[in-house]
Amino acid sequence: MLIINRDTAYVSEILAELKKSDMILVEGTLYPLLSRLKSEGLLSYTWEESKLGPPRKYYALTDKGREKLSILKETWKELSSSINSLSK
């Protein structure tokens, strides 16, 4: 969701960004996740023509998705703070 929050994204772009961050994920895992997020109303997608082949599905966050991402980021900050506190 963090990647898609920046701009619409195609699956291969999402995978490349994850790989750059040392988070290895395969398409077979990403597609079901994106499907679930779309079913929950957190993502939408549009089809765009590609110069290199068939049309591509580009994902974007919905307003509900941006709200959920904000909650997740706050939860992560709290969890990270707790872990840092425990490790002192």
Secondary structure, DSSP 8 states (H G I E B T S, - for coil): -HHHHHS-EEHHHHHHHHHHTT----HHHHHHHHHHHHHTTSEEEEEEEETTEEEEEEEEE-HHHHHHHHHHHHHHHHHHHHHHHHT-
